[in-house]
Amino acid sequence: MKDKLLNWLNLVLVADVFLVILGFIWFAVAVAGNASGINLGLDLWHKLWIPLFNPAIGILMGGAILSGITSWVSKKFMKNES
């Protein structure tokens, strides 16, 4: 059960990493376009910051911490059992 949960958590974190990376790329391109006077969706990105990208970054950080803690605890108990 624990392995299934960790595999699911890792899958969600991988998808979340790609969402955050794509969001950053979109932001960088939109800022460059805005500086050039071309509308590449910076306003839409700003509208999506709070409901989409901000929680995605929080989930990524929380999931990474949770994954690290579970790995540490698992190693700690496995070490004590041997």
Secondary structure, DSSP 8 states (H G I E B T S, - for coil): -HHHHHHHHHHHHHHHHHHHHHHHHHHHHHHHHHHHT--SSHHHHHHHIIIIIHHHHHHHHHHHHHHHHHHHHHHHHHHHH-
